[in-house]
């Protein structure tokens, strides 16, 4: 039996005190486009949980009533299934604008951070709550999750202790659950919905995929705008948040995977996006942010080249803090490698 990794857990920081850094980042999510210098043209689909089928109910009910045996009824059901016309699965729309729910953005960033922490000396900082049902051995090529495992095998190849659940009065939570919340514990990082600013419901692309699947997707070059609020986080944790968004050397992140079919290469590319921070502001009651010669005072903002420098310094601080524990996996390049059979 595989030994379980021990999860590093500590008491969560108080939620009713003001400490460390608090503020907001104004952020864009951009679907990759070669017109913007990206490596691919990518569409994005986020499920709205709404889909439609069209079938003639009177004809179907009449055929069922006419069936005289089990075999005839099964034949009616098979033929009816073939006659169902599947409509395009819709993108979430609010006031005619496509919207990426904040919960989807949070899940994307959180799961990337969970997948980035590697074990050290038998311990790991993430309980992997978002990916707790993932296999710990490599699935056969072509089966469910095989691309995902190959990309993240450095961190998925280990069984861990149970996931955090603070509602049961357990001793503590892992770092990621302290920052992003878990059952019984409020999050310190909150994500707004991201609203399309150069795309609306009329400019979504209708995609017909294999096996009859139809999607309404945001086309390449689409920009969604929202914000991320943080409170009571340390500088290296703010850098960790940026790390989970794919940022390394500047306020514009490298391509990352997001949304449905992000691991599949169909006749079109889906799910390759960039996070871009347009500004970072601290609240009046925040501590000052001082890192590598950059000083952001409470109540002030930073943007442009100063923000590039700040992001670079914070990510560097994070990498130094979690040295040998934080994997740096370029998931888009790794997916290309996996698809090539390397």
Buried (B, 14 or more C-beta within 10 A) or exposed (E): EEEEBEBBBEEBBEEEEEBBBBBBBBBBBBBBBEEEEBBBBBBBBBBBEEBEEEEEEEEBEEBEEEBEEEEEBEEBEEEBEEEEEEEBBBBBBEEEBBBBBBEBBBBBBBBBBBBBBBBBEEEBBBBBBBBEEBBEEBBEEEEEBBBBBBBBBEBBBBBBBEBBBBEEEEEBBBBBBBBBBBEBBEBBBBBBBBBBEEBEBEEBBEBEBEEEBBBBBBBBBBBBBBBBBBBBBBBBBBBBBBBBBBBBEBBBBBBBBBBBBBBBBEEBBBBBBBBBBBBBBBBEEBBEBEBEEBEBBBEBBBBEEBBBBBBBBBBBBBBEBBEEBBEEBBBBEBBBEBEEEE
